[in-house]
Amino acid sequence: MYELVIKPRAEKEFKKLPAKLKKRFYVEFKKLSTDPFAYPQIKRISGTKFGWRLRVGRWRILFALFSKERKIEIVDIFLKKSKGDYLKRRKLF
């Protein structure tokens, strides 16, 4: 089991979401903390050492995965609108 840490930026965005979407994200967070490598929706973010993204519909959850420490840091949650969305957030890692 991985330790799940939610950074302030992601927590701020999470609080803005509707209740139905929050429930869906809770389920995804639980699955992610159990085994992050069992997901087909997870992809590595190019140009980063620890950056990964999880796709939940049109929403993206950006996180840093530290395998040795068994820790996942949720960095940002956003609605994907264009390809440039990842470039803007690359500095978060």
GROMACS elastic network, one bead per residue, 0.5 to 0.9 nm:
[ bonds ]
;  ai    aj funct       b0    kb
    1    33     6  0.58506   500
    1    35     6  0.69332   500
    1    70     6  0.73088   500
    1    71     6  0.87989   500
    2    32     6  0.81183   500
    2    34     6  0.62742   500
    2    35     6  0.75527   500
    2    36     6  0.84357   500
    2    67     6  0.85094   500
    2    69     6  0.83546   500
    2    71     6  0.51544   500
    2    72     6  0.65453   500
    3    33     6  0.65629   500
    3    69     6  0.86395   500
    3    70     6  0.63108   500
    3    72     6  0.60357   500
    3    73     6  0.83288   500
    4    29     6  0.79199   500
    4    30     6  0.88398   500
    4    32     6  0.86053   500
    4    33     6  0.62456   500
    4    70     6  0.89868   500
    4    71     6  0.61242   500
    4    73     6  0.60134   500
    4    74     6  0.73645   500
    5    71     6  0.75780   500
    5    72     6  0.61416   500
    5    74     6  0.60754   500
    5    75     6  0.87560   500
    6     9     6  0.82812   500
    6    10     6  0.63198   500
    6    11     6  0.61813   500
    6    63     6  0.89534   500
    6    72     6  0.84380   500
    6    73     6  0.57519   500
    6    75     6  0.66940   500
    6    76     6  0.85562   500
    7    10     6  0.54948   500
    7    11     6  0.61787   500
    7    12     6  0.87300   500
    7    73     6  0.67381   500
    7    74     6  0.59023   500
    7    75     6  0.54531   500
    7    76     6  0.75884   500
    8    12     6  0.60409   500
    8    13     6  0.86933   500
    8    75     6  0.79898   500
    8    76     6  0.86803   500
    9    12     6  0.52581   500
    9    13     6  0.65487   500
    9    14     6  0.87116   500
    9    74     6  0.89677   500
    9    75     6  0.67115   500
    9    76     6  0.60145   500
    9    77     6  0.81723   500
   10    13     6  0.52021   500
   10    14     6  0.60219   500
   10    15     6  0.86909   500
   10    61     6  0.84869   500
   10    62     6  0.87063   500
   10    74     6  0.64911   500
   10    75     6  0.55467   500
   10    77     6  0.54012   500
   10    78     6  0.85223   500
   11    15     6  0.62125   500
   11    16     6  0.88600   500
   11    74     6  0.86101   500
   11    75     6  0.87283   500
   11    76     6  0.79962   500
   11    77     6  0.83284   500
   12    15     6  0.54272   500
   12    16     6  0.68534   500
   13    16     6  0.53302   500
   13    17     6  0.68988   500
   13    76     6  0.75888   500
   13    77     6  0.62148   500
   13    78     6  0.74215   500
   14    17     6  0.54794   500
   14    18     6  0.88191   500
   14    22     6  0.71128   500
   14    25     6  0.88116   500
   14    76     6  0.88773   500
   14    77     6  0.69455   500
   15    18     6  0.81972   500
   15    22     6  0.82416   500
   17    20     6  0.82630   500
   17    21     6  0.63591   500
   17    22     6  0.62474   500
   18    21     6  0.55107   500
   18    22     6  0.62958   500
   18    23     6  0.89158   500
   19    23     6  0.63046   500
   19    24     6  0.87639   500
   20    23     6  0.53452   500
   20    24     6  0.65673   500
   20    25     6  0.89008   500
   21    24     6  0.50261   500
   21    25     6  0.62250   500
   21    26     6  0.86496   500
   22    25     6  0.50334   500
   22    26     6  0.61556   500
   22    27     6  0.87654   500
   23    26     6  0.50540   500
   23    27     6  0.64774   500
   23    28     6  0.87761   500
   24    27     6  0.53069   500
   24    28     6  0.64264   500
   24    29     6  0.87733   500
   24    56     6  0.85734   500
   25    29     6  0.60094   500
   25    30     6  0.85320   500
   25    56     6  0.79754   500
   26    29     6  0.50569   500
   26    30     6  0.62153   500
   26    31     6  0.87021   500
   27    30     6  0.51982   500
   27    31     6  0.63340   500
   27    32     6  0.85784   500
   28    31     6  0.51415   500
   28    32     6  0.59762   500
   28    33     6  0.85831   500
   28    54     6  0.88929   500
   28    56     6  0.81886   500
   29    33     6  0.61083   500
   29    34     6  0.86124   500
   30    33     6  0.52605   500
   30    34     6  0.63490   500
   31    34     6  0.51575   500
   31    35     6  0.64631   500
   31    36     6  0.73072   500
   31    38     6  0.88327   500
   31    39     6  0.85945   500
   32    35     6  0.55397   500
   32    37     6  0.82027   500
   32    38     6  0.83938   500
   32    39     6  0.78580   500
   32    54     6  0.89621   500
   32    72     6  0.85676   500
   33    36     6  0.63529   500
   33    71     6  0.83935   500
   33    72     6  0.73667   500
   35    38     6  0.57674   500
   35    39     6  0.79062   500
   36    39     6  0.61808   500
   36    42     6  0.79004   500
   36    65     6  0.85825   500
   36    72     6  0.89090   500
   37    40     6  0.80696   500
   37    42     6  0.77496   500
   38    42     6  0.86891   500
   39    42     6  0.57018   500
   39    54     6  0.83923   500
   40    43     6  0.80327   500
   40    54     6  0.89817   500
   41    53     6  0.80966   500
   41    54     6  0.56963   500
   41    55     6  0.54376   500
   41    56     6  0.78657   500
   42    52     6  0.68021   500
   42    53     6  0.55771   500
   42    55     6  0.66541   500
   43    51     6  0.88750   500
   43    52     6  0.56835   500
   43    53     6  0.55618   500
   43    54     6  0.68451   500
   43    55     6  0.85847   500
   44    48     6  0.81720   500
   44    49     6  0.89253   500
   44    50     6  0.80754   500
   44    51     6  0.60949   500
   44    53     6  0.63953   500
   45    48     6  0.60875   500
   45    49     6  0.83871   500
   45    50     6  0.82260   500
   45    51     6  0.53112   500
   45    52     6  0.51814   500
   45    53     6  0.67072   500
   45    62     6  0.88339   500
   45    86     6  0.79028   500
   45    90     6  0.81726   500
   46    49     6  0.82373   500
   46    51     6  0.78326   500
   46    52     6  0.86897   500
   46    90     6  0.88967   500
   47    51     6  0.83748   500
   47    90     6  0.77910   500
   48    51     6  0.53300   500
   48    52     6  0.84437   500
   48    90     6  0.71747   500
   48    91     6  0.88078   500
   48    93     6  0.67235   500
   49    64     6  0.86255   500
   49    93     6  0.78113   500
   50    63     6  0.80264   500
   50    65     6  0.55545   500
   50    66     6  0.68970   500
   50    93     6  0.69596   500
   51    62     6  0.71105   500
   51    63     6  0.59487   500
   51    65     6  0.68233   500
   51    90     6  0.81129   500
   51    92     6  0.88477   500
   51    93     6  0.61888   500
   52    61     6  0.83860   500
   52    62     6  0.58786   500
   52    63     6  0.53847   500
   52    64     6  0.60576   500
   52    65     6  0.70560   500
   53    60     6  0.64308   500
   53    61     6  0.54999   500
   53    63     6  0.60672   500
   53    64     6  0.85526   500
   54    59     6  0.84216   500
   54    60     6  0.56828   500
   54    61     6  0.50451   500
   54    62     6  0.64837   500
   54    63     6  0.79292   500
   55    58     6  0.70505   500
   55    59     6  0.60888   500
   55    61     6  0.65536   500
   55    62     6  0.89283   500
   56    59     6  0.51020   500
   56    60     6  0.60320   500
   56    61     6  0.76278   500
   57    60     6  0.78464   500
   58    78     6  0.87306   500
   58    79     6  0.59376   500
   58    80     6  0.58516   500
   58    81     6  0.82440   500
   59    77     6  0.71833   500
   59    78     6  0.57079   500
   59    80     6  0.58387   500
   60    76     6  0.81030   500
   60    77     6  0.57406   500
   60    78     6  0.54722   500
   60    79     6  0.61876   500
   60    80     6  0.64850   500
   61    74     6  0.70941   500
   61    75     6  0.76505   500
   61    76     6  0.59406   500
   61    78     6  0.67658   500
   62    73     6  0.86186   500
   62    74     6  0.61031   500
   62    75     6  0.55054   500
   62    76     6  0.51192   500
   62    77     6  0.62768   500
   62    78     6  0.83924   500
   62    89     6  0.87657   500
   63    72     6  0.65987   500
   63    73     6  0.53631   500
   63    75     6  0.50530   500
   63    76     6  0.70071   500
   63    77     6  0.89785   500
   63    93     6  0.84066   500
   64    71     6  0.82884   500
   64    72     6  0.57172   500
   64    73     6  0.51067   500
   64    74     6  0.65970   500
   64    75     6  0.69830   500
   64    93     6  0.69997   500
   65    70     6  0.78389   500
   65    71     6  0.62654   500
   65    73     6  0.66668   500
   65    74     6  0.88685   500
   66    69     6  0.56702   500
   66    70     6  0.57920   500
   66    71     6  0.52034   500
   66    72     6  0.62150   500
   66    73     6  0.83321   500
   67    71     6  0.65955   500
   67    72     6  0.83208   500
   68    71     6  0.78984   500
   69    72     6  0.88898   500
   74    77     6  0.79813   500
   75    92     6  0.70644   500
   75    93     6  0.79308   500
   76    89     6  0.82250   500
   76    92     6  0.84046   500
   78    85     6  0.87460   500
   79    85     6  0.89340   500
   80    83     6  0.79113   500
   80    85     6  0.65877   500
   80    86     6  0.87534   500
   81    84     6  0.83453   500
   81    85     6  0.70201   500
   82    85     6  0.57772   500
   82    86     6  0.85758   500
   83    86     6  0.66253   500
   83    87     6  0.78102   500
   84    87     6  0.51334   500
   84    88     6  0.64372   500
   84    89     6  0.89197   500
   85    88     6  0.54131   500
   85    89     6  0.66545   500
   85    90     6  0.88844   500
   86    89     6  0.51812   500
   86    90     6  0.59736   500
   87    90     6  0.52378   500
   87    91     6  0.80416   500
   88    91     6  0.72103   500
   88    92     6  0.88301   500
   89    92     6  0.56156   500
   89    93     6  0.80501   500
   90    93     6  0.61002   500
